[in-house]
Amino acid sequence: MKYSVKYLETVRHDRDAIKAYLDQYSTTAAKKLFDKIKGKMELVKTNPYMYVSYERRPQFRRIVVDNYLLFYKVIEESKIIEVHHIFHGMIDVEQYL
């Protein structure tokens, strides 16, 4: 069964901040990153448990995409993949999750 993906408002904020940062260096870097993320999310729609649980917060699963970490939850009852954040890998994730 295919799950649907729901991006929370926090992801929109993260995406805008990442785009603004990457656009300073390359006009195509953000598009390439978000295309990779979109591709990974297509895989998650059919196999939501393919990525590991985040060890400090097991309710979240984590995807590594280049230098970024994407965090999502699987809402089994409604078959939804709820995407919460996209962070640079160097950030202190704990203060945001």
Backbone as XML, in Angstrom:
<?xml version="1.0"?>
<chain id="A" units="angstrom">
  <residue number="1" name="MET">
    <atom name="N" x="0.844" y="-1.187" z="0.000"/>
    <atom name="CA" x="0.000" y="0.000" z="0.000"/>
    <atom name="C" x="0.880" y="1.238" z="0.000"/>
  </residue>
  <residue number="2" name="LYS">
    <atom name="N" x="0.474" y="2.210" z="-0.769"/>
    <atom name="CA" x="1.217" y="3.449" z="-0.869"/>
    <atom name="C" x="0.742" y="4.445" z="0.184"/>
  </residue>
  <residue number="3" name="TYR">
    <atom name="N" x="1.687" y="5.074" z="0.841"/>
    <atom name="CA" x="1.398" y="6.087" z="1.851"/>
    <atom name="C" x="1.410" y="7.459" z="1.180"/>
  </residue>
  <residue number="4" name="SER">
    <atom name="N" x="0.738" y="8.411" z="1.790"/>
    <atom name="CA" x="0.820" y="9.787" z="1.297"/>
    <atom name="C" x="1.820" y="10.544" z="2.168"/>
  </residue>
  <residue number="5" name="VAL">
    <atom name="N" x="2.368" y="11.606" z="1.604"/>
    <atom name="CA" x="3.374" y="12.401" z="2.309"/>
    <atom name="C" x="2.766" y="13.744" z="2.682"/>
  </residue>
  <residue number="6" name="LYS">
    <atom name="N" x="2.956" y="14.105" z="3.936"/>
    <atom name="CA" x="2.482" y="15.397" z="4.438"/>
    <atom name="C" x="3.711" y="16.162" z="4.953"/>
  </residue>
  <residue number="7" name="TYR">
    <atom name="N" x="3.984" y="17.311" z="4.340"/>
    <atom name="CA" x="5.091" y="18.160" z="4.786"/>
    <atom name="C" x="4.538" y="19.190" z="5.766"/>
  </residue>
  <residue number="8" name="LEU">
    <atom name="N" x="5.064" y="19.194" z="6.958"/>
    <atom name="CA" x="4.624" y="20.168" z="7.956"/>
    <atom name="C" x="5.176" y="21.550" z="7.620"/>
  </residue>
  <residue number="9" name="GLU">
    <atom name="N" x="4.604" y="22.564" z="8.228"/>
    <atom name="CA" x="5.044" y="23.953" z="8.006"/>
    <atom name="C" x="6.526" y="24.123" z="8.340"/>
  </residue>
  <residue number="10" name="THR">
    <atom name="N" x="7.018" y="23.378" z="9.314"/>
    <atom name="CA" x="8.439" y="23.466" z="9.686"/>
    <atom name="C" x="9.340" y="23.107" z="8.516"/>
  </residue>
  <residue number="11" name="VAL">
    <atom name="N" x="8.901" y="22.171" z="7.693"/>
    <atom name="CA" x="9.693" y="21.771" z="6.528"/>
    <atom name="C" x="9.730" y="22.886" z="5.497"/>
  </residue>
  <residue number="12" name="ARG">
    <atom name="N" x="8.634" y="23.566" z="5.341"/>
    <atom name="CA" x="8.610" y="24.694" z="4.396"/>
    <atom name="C" x="9.597" y="25.775" z="4.833"/>
  </residue>
  <residue number="13" name="HIS">
    <atom name="N" x="9.640" y="26.036" z="6.119"/>
    <atom name="CA" x="10.598" y="27.005" z="6.658"/>
    <atom name="C" x="12.032" y="26.507" z="6.434"/>
  </residue>
  <residue number="14" name="ASP">
    <atom name="N" x="12.283" y="25.245" z="6.747"/>
    <atom name="CA" x="13.616" y="24.663" z="6.544"/>
    <atom name="C" x="14.024" y="24.757" z="5.077"/>
  </residue>
  <residue number="15" name="ARG">
    <atom name="N" x="13.098" y="24.397" z="4.192"/>
    <atom name="CA" x="13.374" y="24.424" z="2.753"/>
    <atom name="C" x="13.737" y="25.834" z="2.280"/>
  </residue>
  <residue number="16" name="ASP">
    <atom name="N" x="12.984" y="26.819" z="2.728"/>
    <atom name="CA" x="13.263" y="28.201" z="2.323"/>
    <atom name="C" x="14.634" y="28.665" z="2.817"/>
  </residue>
  <residue number="17" name="ALA">
    <atom name="N" x="14.981" y="28.293" z="4.042"/>
    <atom name="CA" x="16.280" y="28.679" z="4.598"/>
    <atom name="C" x="17.418" y="27.980" z="3.857"/>
  </residue>
  <residue number="18" name="ILE">
    <atom name="N" x="17.246" y="26.712" z="3.539"/>
    <atom name="CA" x="18.270" y="25.967" z="2.802"/>
    <atom name="C" x="18.437" y="26.564" z="1.409"/>
  </residue>
  <residue number="19" name="LYS">
    <atom name="N" x="17.323" y="26.849" z="0.751"/>
    <atom name="CA" x="17.384" y="27.430" z="-0.594"/>
    <atom name="C" x="18.094" y="28.777" z="-0.574"/>
  </residue>
  <residue number="20" name="ALA">
    <atom name="N" x="17.755" y="29.622" z="0.365"/>
    <atom name="CA" x="18.395" y="30.938" z="0.457"/>
    <atom name="C" x="19.901" y="30.795" z="0.666"/>
  </residue>
  <residue number="21" name="TYR">
    <atom name="N" x="20.292" y="29.854" z="1.498"/>
    <atom name="CA" x="21.714" y="29.639" z="1.758"/>
    <atom name="C" x="22.419" y="29.108" z="0.514"/>
  </residue>
  <residue number="22" name="LEU">
    <atom name="N" x="21.877" y="28.056" z="-0.096"/>
    <atom name="CA" x="22.543" y="27.437" z="-1.245"/>
    <atom name="C" x="22.562" y="28.340" z="-2.468"/>
  </residue>
  <residue number="23" name="ASP">
    <atom name="N" x="21.546" y="29.174" z="-2.634"/>
    <atom name="CA" x="21.492" y="30.082" z="-3.779"/>
    <atom name="C" x="22.634" y="31.093" z="-3.780"/>
  </residue>
  <residue number="24" name="GLN">
    <atom name="N" x="23.235" y="31.320" z="-2.625"/>
    <atom name="CA" x="24.389" y="32.228" z="-2.555"/>
    <atom name="C" x="25.583" y="31.664" z="-3.321"/>
  </residue>
  <residue number="25" name="TYR">
    <atom name="N" x="25.640" y="30.341" z="-3.446"/>
    <atom name="CA" x="26.804" y="29.682" z="-4.019"/>
    <atom name="C" x="26.539" y="29.062" z="-5.381"/>
  </residue>
  <residue number="26" name="SER">
    <atom name="N" x="25.311" y="28.665" z="-5.613"/>
    <atom name="CA" x="24.982" y="28.021" z="-6.879"/>
    <atom name="C" x="23.480" y="28.128" z="-7.109"/>
  </residue>
  <residue number="27" name="THR">
    <atom name="N" x="23.113" y="28.456" z="-8.322"/>
    <atom name="CA" x="21.696" y="28.587" z="-8.627"/>
    <atom name="C" x="21.023" y="27.226" z="-8.820"/>
  </residue>
  <residue number="28" name="THR">
    <atom name="N" x="21.815" y="26.166" z="-8.954"/>
    <atom name="CA" x="21.236" y="24.838" z="-9.175"/>
    <atom name="C" x="21.380" y="23.900" z="-7.973"/>
  </residue>
  <residue number="29" name="ALA">
    <atom name="N" x="22.167" y="24.267" z="-6.991"/>
    <atom name="CA" x="22.432" y="23.365" z="-5.851"/>
    <atom name="C" x="21.163" y="23.009" z="-5.088"/>
  </residue>
  <residue number="30" name="ALA">
    <atom name="N" x="20.323" y="23.995" z="-4.802"/>
    <atom name="CA" x="19.095" y="23.736" z="-4.044"/>
    <atom name="C" x="18.162" y="22.828" z="-4.840"/>
  </residue>
  <residue number="31" name="LYS">
    <atom name="N" x="18.022" y="23.075" z="-6.126"/>
    <atom name="CA" x="17.153" y="22.240" z="-6.957"/>
    <atom name="C" x="17.640" y="20.804" z="-6.963"/>
  </residue>
  <residue number="32" name="LYS">
    <atom name="N" x="18.945" y="20.602" z="-7.091"/>
    <atom name="CA" x="19.500" y="19.243" z="-7.080"/>
    <atom name="C" x="19.223" y="18.548" z="-5.751"/>
  </residue>
  <residue number="33" name="LEU">
    <atom name="N" x="19.420" y="19.264" z="-4.652"/>
    <atom name="CA" x="19.172" y="18.696" z="-3.328"/>
    <atom name="C" x="17.701" y="18.303" z="-3.178"/>
  </residue>
  <residue number="34" name="PHE">
    <atom name="N" x="16.797" y="19.213" z="-3.532"/>
    <atom name="CA" x="15.370" y="18.940" z="-3.357"/>
    <atom name="C" x="14.870" y="17.848" z="-4.314"/>
  </residue>
  <residue number="35" name="ASP">
    <atom name="N" x="15.503" y="17.730" z="-5.485"/>
    <atom name="CA" x="15.173" y="16.621" z="-6.386"/>
    <atom name="C" x="15.575" y="15.284" z="-5.766"/>
  </residue>
  <residue number="36" name="LYS">
    <atom name="N" x="16.736" y="15.254" z="-5.110"/>
    <atom name="CA" x="17.176" y="14.033" z="-4.432"/>
    <atom name="C" x="16.222" y="13.684" z="-3.292"/>
  </residue>
  <residue number="37" name="ILE">
    <atom name="N" x="15.828" y="14.693" z="-2.535"/>
    <atom name="CA" x="14.891" y="14.463" z="-1.431"/>
    <atom name="C" x="13.567" y="13.931" z="-1.972"/>
  </residue>
  <residue number="38" name="LYS">
    <atom name="N" x="13.089" y="14.529" z="-3.036"/>
    <atom name="CA" x="11.828" y="14.081" z="-3.641"/>
    <atom name="C" x="11.928" y="12.618" z="-4.083"/>
  </residue>
  <residue number="39" name="GLY">
    <atom name="N" x="13.066" y="12.245" z="-4.662"/>
    <atom name="CA" x="13.269" y="10.864" z="-5.094"/>
    <atom name="C" x="13.245" y="9.890" z="-3.924"/>
  </residue>
  <residue number="40" name="LYS">
    <atom name="N" x="13.883" y="10.266" z="-2.835"/>
    <atom name="CA" x="13.886" y="9.407" z="-1.643"/>
    <atom name="C" x="12.484" y="9.300" z="-1.051"/>
  </residue>
  <residue number="41" name="MET">
    <atom name="N" x="11.738" y="10.388" z="-1.070"/>
    <atom name="CA" x="10.381" y="10.353" z="-0.533"/>
    <atom name="C" x="9.465" y="9.473" z="-1.389"/>
  </residue>
  <residue number="42" name="GLU">
    <atom name="N" x="9.725" y="9.393" z="-2.683"/>
    <atom name="CA" x="8.945" y="8.490" z="-3.534"/>
    <atom name="C" x="9.156" y="7.040" z="-3.099"/>
  </residue>
  <residue number="43" name="LEU">
    <atom name="N" x="10.383" y="6.696" z="-2.732"/>
    <atom name="CA" x="10.674" y="5.346" z="-2.234"/>
    <atom name="C" x="9.988" y="5.091" z="-0.891"/>
  </residue>
  <residue number="44" name="VAL">
    <atom name="N" x="10.002" y="6.103" z="-0.039"/>
    <atom name="CA" x="9.409" y="5.973" z="1.297"/>
    <atom name="C" x="7.895" y="5.753" z="1.199"/>
  </residue>
  <residue number="45" name="LYS">
    <atom name="N" x="7.268" y="6.298" z="0.182"/>
    <atom name="CA" x="5.811" y="6.122" z="0.027"/>
    <atom name="C" x="5.408" y="4.655" z="-0.041"/>
  </residue>
  <residue number="46" name="THR">
    <atom name="N" x="6.263" y="3.827" z="-0.605"/>
    <atom name="CA" x="5.935" y="2.413" z="-0.731"/>
    <atom name="C" x="6.633" y="1.543" z="0.316"/>
  </residue>
  <residue number="47" name="ASN">
    <atom name="N" x="7.614" y="2.102" z="1.000"/>
    <atom name="CA" x="8.327" y="1.354" z="2.039"/>
    <atom name="C" x="8.734" y="2.318" z="3.157"/>
  </residue>
  <residue number="48" name="PRO">
    <atom name="N" x="7.791" y="2.736" z="3.994"/>
    <atom name="CA" x="8.057" y="3.796" z="4.975"/>
    <atom name="C" x="9.052" y="3.434" z="6.065"/>
  </residue>
  <residue number="49" name="TYR">
    <atom name="N" x="9.343" y="2.161" z="6.222"/>
    <atom name="CA" x="10.262" y="1.740" z="7.287"/>
    <atom name="C" x="11.660" y="1.425" z="6.758"/>
  </residue>
  <residue number="50" name="MET">
    <atom name="N" x="11.939" y="1.842" z="5.539"/>
    <atom name="CA" x="13.232" y="1.518" z="4.937"/>
    <atom name="C" x="14.402" y="2.278" z="5.568"/>
  </residue>
  <residue number="51" name="TYR">
    <atom name="N" x="14.139" y="3.395" z="6.186"/>
    <atom name="CA" x="15.202" y="4.164" z="6.836"/>
    <atom name="C" x="15.155" y="3.936" z="8.341"/>
  </residue>
  <residue number="52" name="VAL">
    <atom name="N" x="16.303" y="4.053" z="8.968"/>
    <atom name="CA" x="16.432" y="3.712" z="10.386"/>
    <atom name="C" x="15.735" y="4.729" z="11.285"/>
  </residue>
  <residue number="53" name="SER">
    <atom name="N" x="15.328" y="4.228" z="12.445"/>
    <atom name="CA" x="14.798" y="5.115" z="13.483"/>
    <atom name="C" x="15.950" y="5.948" z="14.027"/>
  </residue>
  <residue number="54" name="TYR">
    <atom name="N" x="15.642" y="7.172" z="14.377"/>
    <atom name="CA" x="16.646" y="8.044" z="14.974"/>
    <atom name="C" x="16.850" y="7.589" z="16.413"/>
  </residue>
  <residue number="55" name="GLU">
    <atom name="N" x="18.077" y="7.241" z="16.762"/>
    <atom name="CA" x="18.358" y="6.596" z="18.048"/>
    <atom name="C" x="17.930" y="7.412" z="19.259"/>
  </residue>
  <residue number="56" name="ARG">
    <atom name="N" x="17.991" y="8.720" z="19.192"/>
    <atom name="CA" x="17.626" y="9.550" z="20.351"/>
    <atom name="C" x="16.133" y="9.838" z="20.433"/>
  </residue>
  <residue number="57" name="ARG">
    <atom name="N" x="15.456" y="9.732" z="19.340"/>
    <atom name="CA" x="14.003" y="9.937" z="19.284"/>
    <atom name="C" x="13.418" y="8.877" z="18.354"/>
  </residue>
  <residue number="58" name="PRO">
    <atom name="N" x="13.182" y="7.679" z="18.862"/>
    <atom name="CA" x="12.787" y="6.564" z="17.986"/>
    <atom name="C" x="11.469" y="6.743" z="17.234"/>
  </residue>
  <residue number="59" name="GLN">
    <atom name="N" x="10.655" y="7.702" z="17.613"/>
    <atom name="CA" x="9.419" y="7.928" z="16.862"/>
    <atom name="C" x="9.712" y="8.543" z="15.486"/>
  </residue>
  <residue number="60" name="PHE">
    <atom name="N" x="10.931" y="9.075" z="15.315"/>
    <atom name="CA" x="11.349" y="9.654" z="14.041"/>
    <atom name="C" x="12.226" y="8.680" z="13.266"/>
  </residue>
  <residue number="61" name="ARG">
    <atom name="N" x="12.132" y="8.768" z="11.962"/>
    <atom name="CA" x="13.054" y="8.060" z="11.070"/>
    <atom name="C" x="13.886" y="9.129" z="10.372"/>
  </residue>
  <residue number="62" name="ARG">
    <atom name="N" x="15.102" y="8.742" z="9.980"/>
    <atom name="CA" x="16.050" y="9.723" z="9.440"/>
    <atom name="C" x="16.558" y="9.270" z="8.077"/>
  </residue>
  <residue number="63" name="ILE">
    <atom name="N" x="16.568" y="10.220" z="7.156"/>
    <atom name="CA" x="17.133" y="10.007" z="5.827"/>
    <atom name="C" x="18.317" y="10.954" z="5.678"/>
  </residue>
  <residue number="64" name="VAL">
    <atom name="N" x="19.435" y="10.430" z="5.206"/>
    <atom name="CA" x="20.599" y="11.261" z="4.921"/>
    <atom name="C" x="20.596" y="11.561" z="3.428"/>
  </residue>
  <residue number="65" name="VAL">
    <atom name="N" x="20.631" y="12.853" z="3.099"/>
    <atom name="CA" x="20.689" y="13.294" z="1.706"/>
    <atom name="C" x="21.810" y="14.330" z="1.615"/>
  </residue>
  <residue number="66" name="ASP">
    <atom name="N" x="22.916" y="13.917" z="1.013"/>
    <atom name="CA" x="24.115" y="14.760" z="0.962"/>
    <atom name="C" x="24.486" y="15.189" z="2.384"/>
  </residue>
  <residue number="67" name="ASN">
    <atom name="N" x="24.545" y="16.481" z="2.647"/>
    <atom name="CA" x="24.910" y="16.981" z="3.977"/>
    <atom name="C" x="23.686" y="17.256" z="4.857"/>
  </residue>
  <residue number="68" name="TYR">
    <atom name="N" x="22.534" y="16.796" z="4.446"/>
    <atom name="CA" x="21.293" y="17.122" z="5.144"/>
    <atom name="C" x="20.628" y="15.874" z="5.722"/>
  </residue>
  <residue number="69" name="LEU">
    <atom name="N" x="19.865" y="16.099" z="6.777"/>
    <atom name="CA" x="19.101" y="15.039" z="7.435"/>
    <atom name="C" x="17.625" y="15.394" z="7.372"/>
  </residue>
  <residue number="70" name="LEU">
    <atom name="N" x="16.826" y="14.457" z="6.917"/>
    <atom name="CA" x="15.386" y="14.644" z="6.851"/>
    <atom name="C" x="14.759" y="13.727" z="7.900"/>
  </residue>
  <residue number="71" name="PHE">
    <atom name="N" x="13.869" y="14.280" z="8.712"/>
    <atom name="CA" x="13.218" y="13.517" z="9.778"/>
    <atom name="C" x="11.728" y="13.392" z="9.489"/>
  </residue>
  <residue number="72" name="TYR">
    <atom name="N" x="11.238" y="12.170" z="9.619"/>
    <atom name="CA" x="9.813" y="11.930" z="9.388"/>
    <atom name="C" x="9.270" y="10.909" z="10.373"/>
  </residue>
  <residue number="73" name="LYS">
    <atom name="N" x="7.942" y="10.907" z="10.494"/>
    <atom name="CA" x="7.222" y="9.926" z="11.304"/>
    <atom name="C" x="6.271" y="9.171" z="10.384"/>
  </residue>
  <residue number="74" name="VAL">
    <atom name="N" x="6.056" y="7.914" z="10.713"/>
    <atom name="CA" x="5.077" y="7.106" z="10.001"/>
    <atom name="C" x="3.814" y="7.072" z="10.858"/>
  </residue>
  <residue number="75" name="ILE">
    <atom name="N" x="2.721" y="7.558" z="10.307"/>
    <atom name="CA" x="1.428" y="7.511" z="10.983"/>
    <atom name="C" x="0.660" y="6.344" z="10.354"/>
  </residue>
  <residue number="76" name="GLU">
    <atom name="N" x="0.805" y="5.204" z="10.966"/>
    <atom name="CA" x="0.298" y="3.960" z="10.390"/>
    <atom name="C" x="-1.225" y="3.965" z="10.222"/>
  </residue>
  <residue number="77" name="GLU">
    <atom name="N" x="-1.939" y="4.485" z="11.204"/>
    <atom name="CA" x="-3.406" y="4.459" z="11.165"/>
    <atom name="C" x="-3.972" y="5.138" z="9.927"/>
  </residue>
  <residue number="78" name="SER">
    <atom name="N" x="-3.355" y="6.230" z="9.520"/>
    <atom name="CA" x="-3.859" y="6.982" z="8.375"/>
    <atom name="C" x="-2.984" y="6.840" z="7.127"/>
  </residue>
  <residue number="79" name="LYS">
    <atom name="N" x="-1.939" y="5.989" z="7.221"/>
    <atom name="CA" x="-1.036" y="5.740" z="6.084"/>
    <atom name="C" x="-0.418" y="7.041" z="5.567"/>
  </residue>
  <residue number="80" name="ILE">
    <atom name="N" x="0.109" y="7.829" z="6.509"/>
    <atom name="CA" x="0.730" y="9.113" z="6.178"/>
    <atom name="C" x="2.186" y="9.116" z="6.627"/>
  </residue>
  <residue number="81" name="ILE">
    <atom name="N" x="3.033" y="9.646" z="5.790"/>
    <atom name="CA" x="4.421" y="9.942" z="6.130"/>
    <atom name="C" x="4.441" y="11.426" z="6.460"/>
  </residue>
  <residue number="82" name="GLU">
    <atom name="N" x="4.696" y="11.742" z="7.714"/>
    <atom name="CA" x="4.673" y="13.126" z="8.190"/>
    <atom name="C" x="6.114" y="13.628" z="8.284"/>
  </residue>
  <residue number="83" name="VAL">
    <atom name="N" x="6.492" y="14.527" z="7.378"/>
    <atom name="CA" x="7.859" y="15.047" z="7.332"/>
    <atom name="C" x="7.935" y="16.273" z="8.235"/>
  </residue>
  <residue number="84" name="HIS">
    <atom name="N" x="8.862" y="16.232" z="9.196"/>
    <atom name="CA" x="8.955" y="17.276" z="10.218"/>
    <atom name="C" x="10.049" y="18.296" z="9.975"/>
  </residue>
  <residue number="85" name="HIS">
    <atom name="N" x="11.229" y="17.858" z="9.543"/>
    <atom name="CA" x="12.357" y="18.791" z="9.389"/>
    <atom name="C" x="13.354" y="18.305" z="8.364"/>
  </residue>
  <residue number="86" name="ILE">
    <atom name="N" x="14.087" y="19.273" z="7.811"/>
    <atom name="CA" x="15.291" y="19.021" z="7.029"/>
    <atom name="C" x="16.371" y="19.908" z="7.641"/>
  </residue>
  <residue number="87" name="PHE">
    <atom name="N" x="17.429" y="19.270" z="8.158"/>
    <atom name="CA" x="18.510" y="20.002" z="8.826"/>
    <atom name="C" x="19.836" y="19.737" z="8.138"/>
  </residue>
  <residue number="88" name="HIS">
    <atom name="N" x="20.729" y="20.696" z="8.235"/>
    <atom name="CA" x="22.111" y="20.433" z="7.851"/>
    <atom name="C" x="22.678" y="19.458" z="8.875"/>
  </residue>
  <residue number="89" name="GLY">
    <atom name="N" x="23.537" y="18.570" z="8.446"/>
    <atom name="CA" x="24.083" y="17.539" z="9.312"/>
    <atom name="C" x="24.914" y="18.048" z="10.472"/>
  </residue>
  <residue number="90" name="MET">
    <atom name="N" x="25.357" y="19.291" z="10.432"/>
    <atom name="CA" x="26.187" y="19.843" z="11.503"/>
    <atom name="C" x="25.371" y="20.508" z="12.613"/>
  </residue>
  <residue number="91" name="ILE">
    <atom name="N" x="24.080" y="20.631" z="12.433"/>
    <atom name="CA" x="23.246" y="21.313" z="13.417"/>
    <atom name="C" x="22.964" y="20.397" z="14.617"/>
  </residue>
  <residue number="92" name="ASP">
    <atom name="N" x="22.706" y="20.992" z="15.758"/>
    <atom name="CA" x="22.317" y="20.238" z="16.938"/>
    <atom name="C" x="20.826" y="19.897" z="16.819"/>
  </residue>
  <residue number="93" name="VAL">
    <atom name="N" x="20.563" y="18.733" z="16.301"/>
    <atom name="CA" x="19.205" y="18.295" z="16.001"/>
    <atom name="C" x="18.332" y="18.257" z="17.251"/>
  </residue>
  <residue number="94" name="GLU">
    <atom name="N" x="18.899" y="17.894" z="18.356"/>
    <atom name="CA" x="18.140" y="17.705" z="19.589"/>
    <atom name="C" x="17.338" y="18.932" z="20.018"/>
  </residue>
  <residue number="95" name="GLN">
    <atom name="N" x="17.850" y="20.105" z="19.755"/>
    <atom name="CA" x="17.120" y="21.296" z="20.196"/>
    <atom name="C" x="15.882" y="21.576" z="19.335"/>
  </residue>
  <residue number="96" name="TYR">
    <atom name="N" x="15.753" y="20.905" z="18.195"/>
    <atom name="CA" x="14.609" y="21.145" z="17.308"/>
    <atom name="C" x="13.597" y="20.013" z="17.267"/>
  </residue>
  <residue number="97" name="LEU">
    <atom name="N" x="14.033" y="18.806" z="17.610"/>
    <atom name="CA" x="13.100" y="17.676" z="17.585"/>
    <atom name="C" x="12.442" y="17.625" z="18.908"/>
  </residue>
</chain>
